[in-house]
Every structure is written in C-alpha cells, then in structure tokens.
C-alpha cells in the first residue's frame, strides 16, 4: 500500500493529461477519484500495515509506517482529496488545466514521500521534488504578481535545498547514517558537538524555509495570495508541515533535550508568531490575511516544538500540543482557503472592500466559516482550543520550572498573538457576514457552490468540532501515536481542558482581540466614506524584509563580487605584462641563415646551380635521409646488418 500511495499519483498525473486533451470534466472527475483512492489506500495501510516498512533497493529509498507517519499520511491524502473536490468548480473556464492537474498529482506523490520516508536521503529527494512541483502552483495564473512570487519561492527553495544538502553531508560524515530511527543514538555518540550543531543549523535552514519560519518566511505571504485557492490550501496546510516535519526531526533526533537548541527554536518561533499576526491585522486582502495568519500559526507550532526540547522528560503537554496544533492548522487552513476560493469564484475579488457582505443570507457558508475561524482563534469546543491550551500550559510549566522572566514574556506574546488572531478573524467575519454589500455588487444570492464544493467545505470544517469535542476519546489517542517520533512523553495524568485555569488563557486572548478590533482596527484601519466602511492596508512597504534587506543586500553583494573578480582579472593581466617586460621580454630580431650556407656557397661556385638551389637540395636530401633512418624498416635492416657483422667476426675468430 505504501507503494500505491507514493507512486500511483505519478501514473495518474500522466493519465489526467491524456484525459484533459479530450474532456476537461472527465479530467476533474478522474483527479477526484484518484485522490480518493490514495486516501483509501493510506487509511488501509495505516490500519493493516502499522509498524511496517518498505524499500526500493535500486534507488536506496526507504519508507516506514509508524504513528506520526500514519497520522500525517492520512492528513495529506485527506487534504488533497478535499482540495480536488473544489477544483472542478474553481477552474471552470480556466486555461492550463493539464499543467495544474499534472503537478497537483505529482506533488501529492512527493509530499507523501516526505512524510513516509524512513531516512533523510529519501526525505531530501522527495522534499526537493515537492518544492519544484509546487512552484508551478504559485505561477499558475501567470500574472506579474504570480511570476514575482514564483521567483521568490523558487529562490528560497533552491537555497534551502542546497544548505540542507550540506547539512546532510556533515551529518553523515559525523554519524555514518541517515536512517531516522538510528540518528538519536548515533548523534549522542558524536564528540564534535560544534560540527553536529553546524549540521543541525544547516538542516534547519532548509526545512525552516519551507515551514515559513522567520527570517526565511518571505515567500509565504507572496505565494499564497497569487496561487489558486485549492493550491493555497495545500501550500499552507501541508507543505509548511513538511518543513515542520524536518524541524521536529532535528529537535527530537539530532539534538534532543538540548537547551540551547530549544531556546533558538523558541526565539525564532516567538518572532514568527507575533510578526505574522501583526501583518495580518494591517491587511485587507482575504487570502493575504490568511497567508500571514499561516505565518503566525507556524510560530505557535514552533513554540510548542521548542517546549518539547526545553521541558525534557516532562514534555507531555508540549509534544501532544505541537502535533495537535499542526493538525488543527492543516484542517483550519483547508477550510478557510477553500472558503476564500468560494468567495473568489463568485465575486472575482478578494479585497474586503469588494467582497463586503458576500456571506449575508448564506447560513451554511456562515456556519462553515465559523468552524474554521473559531478553531483558529481557540474557541472551546474546537480542535484549536485543545492545541492552544496544551502549548500554553507547557509554556506556563516551563516558566515555573525555570523561573525565567523571558519565558513569562513568551507566554504573554503567545496570549497577545492569540488576541491578534481573534482580531483579524473578527475583521473578516464582520466584513463578509454583517456589513452591507457594495452598491454595484450583483452576486448576493443564496447559491454559492456546486455540490462538490459544498462537500469539500463540509468535510474540511466538520473535522474541527469533532476533534475538539472528543479530546480524550479521539484527539489524545491520535497524538499519542506520534510520541515516538517527536520525542514526547505520554500524559502522566488527565488534562482538564475546560477547567477555569485553562479557560482563563483563551479568555485573555479573546479580550485582547476584542480590544484590538474596537480600538485599533475600527479606528485606524477602517475609514467611513459616504456612510460606507473602507478597509485600509497600512502596513509600511519599507518593513518588507525582502525589499528592504534581502534584495539590497544581494545587489550590494553582486557589486562587491564583481569588483573583486575584476580586480583579480586585472591583476593577472598586469602580472603577465610585467613578466613579458622583464623575464620574458622580446629579443632582437635575428636574420635566419640557412644551416648549409657555407657548404652550399662552395658547391655553387663549382656547379651551374646557385646557392639557394644547392641549399634546397641539401635540405631535401637531409629530410629524406632522416625519414629513412628514423623508420622501423631501417632499424630492422641495421639490426640484421649488425647481426651479420657480429656473425662474421665470430667466424673469423673461430677459424682464423
């Protein structure tokens, strides 16, 4: 079944292109059926082949089906299936469908390969294939913005891949293995800890870039808004988790329980968490807000991963919370990006000023959006509340154990970022479902999607309250399967999720969110014009890390390297010129005289030929004699003559 999950989508990709040239509707149906088959195969493999492994000796690829891989293998297959359900309606009338569906299925294969890989060689190979396949999603629309975002995405992917490969070389040199199950013991035996840290940082660079971790996050806010909505759901919900897969692997297998490493991840996670939420508050484009929200949520998850490292053997809350947060974010972004796709299909816009009021009179769409938004904001009864509670309580626990004011500050940043999450979701909710539509809008009717599109949103959204309402019976059982991979410990006692202490944390975040919306968003980011609200995007352009730091830095670096290279090239030319003028300087022109001039002059006086003719004939004779004497035949002849002479001398000596 592992082979089917990984390699069937490759075959299906080619079949989809063949079908697309004949019937686009049949192509969409085939893709939906193919992703459904992969989902069924993944579920069957998890239940019947749990704990098994597979290998392809020719390519040295290895795969495994342990707890974490089974859980996220099912999540990946489920998200692809649900995204495929929306695709036929979203791409109705679009061009380049063959290209999209081909790479849609190819990227499913490579992403499944990442999560099911049993060694880092296999992980890296499929990770790079996933990066290049998903690049096509970013540039699918071929707009200037999409092309620019694709350049950024590809640049980060290539740089991340090269640095990761260097880290894998160092790691293999130090440990002699890249098998994930052997790494922890092999890394513990490494004496050169600085080199091991170097390998870990290099690997973190590549995986952190894909996860959207600060300061490698610049591709994420650019790529999500320009990609098609079904692709955006996968970019945010799955591909970023492939990056987190690598971060967890380094944290749990290479540097487990290392305080320095945990602090590094914690700092990067805290910055990512706050930065994404702040940018989302300032934005007014629906998909851009969701993209920045993904950036912030990645920071929350990184914070949980850091706590699994810092808490050591007491990391049950953090380990279970981090994995549950990953699942929650995957399912939430599947719901919300598909919701954004439905809005775009019907309005052909994403700006809040143009889509304002679209959700009014659509109760099902209203309820489905609330499922995603409430889970993202951490409202009790949804999966997001469970994951936020576990991660928050792990921070509180570590603050108590360490007594550090810095960890307490991280806790308040966690609550503040949660409040900003509630604030920008409230902005979207009020704009789409409570405010009146623009006067020229003609799309406010009750029909908003085809049956397949409604089924996609229902499947995505309903998983969130199901997981949230069954914390002990379902959610904890799922996360318990992943502990061997994440290096986590099982719960020592039952967690009372709905106790007053745990509810207090979410209450603080919701109060902060309400205050930010009322006193900042409504006053600074919404302008009343002719009694109509106008949403403003006031994030300063100079705060763009890419435009203000990376591009100027690399432009400066290219100029510096050009000057250095030109300097060394000129130095080389000067050195050659100096040698020619000193050691190898040109000598005076000499008159070349023929080597036979004296002899030829004497012969010419006694013959009718002039000196030049005699010299030419002497040269011809010498050349002919030289060719004869230097030939193999002449050598053999001289050898025979030599033997004859020796024989004659022997006969003379014997007989006379």
Secondary structure, DSSP 8 states (H G I E B T S, - for coil): -HHHHHHHHHHHHHHHHHHHTT-HHHHHHHHHHHHHHHHHHHHHHHHHSTT-EEEETTTTEEEE--HHHHHHHHHHHHHHHHHHHHHHHHTTT-S-HHHHHHHHHHHHHHHHHHHHBSBHHHHHHHHHHHHHHHHHHHTTT--HHHHHHHHHHHHHHHHHHHHHHHHHHHHHHHHS--BHHHHHHHHHT-S-HHHHHHHHHHHHHHHHHHHT-TTS-HHHHHHHHHS-HHHHHHIIIIIHHHHHHHHHHIIIIISTT-HHHHHHHHHHHHHHHHHHHHHHHH--BHHHHHHHHHHHHHHHHHHHHHHHHHSGGG-HHHHHHHHHHHHHHHHHHHHHHHHHHHHHHHHS--BHHHHTTTTTT-HHHHHHHHHHHHHHHT-TTSHHHHHHHHHHHHHHHHHHHH--HHHHHHHHHHHHHHHHHHHHHHHHHHHHHTS---TT----SS----HHHHHHHHHHHHHHHHHHH-IIIIIHHHHHTTHHHHT----SS---TTSHHHHHHHHHHHHHHHHHIIIIIHHHSEEEETTEEEE-----GGG-HIIIIIHHHHHHHHHHHHHHHHHHHHHHHHHHHHHHHTTT----------TTHHHHHHHHHTSSS-HHHHHHHHHHHHHHHHHHHTSHHHHHHHHHHHHHHHHHHHHHHHH-
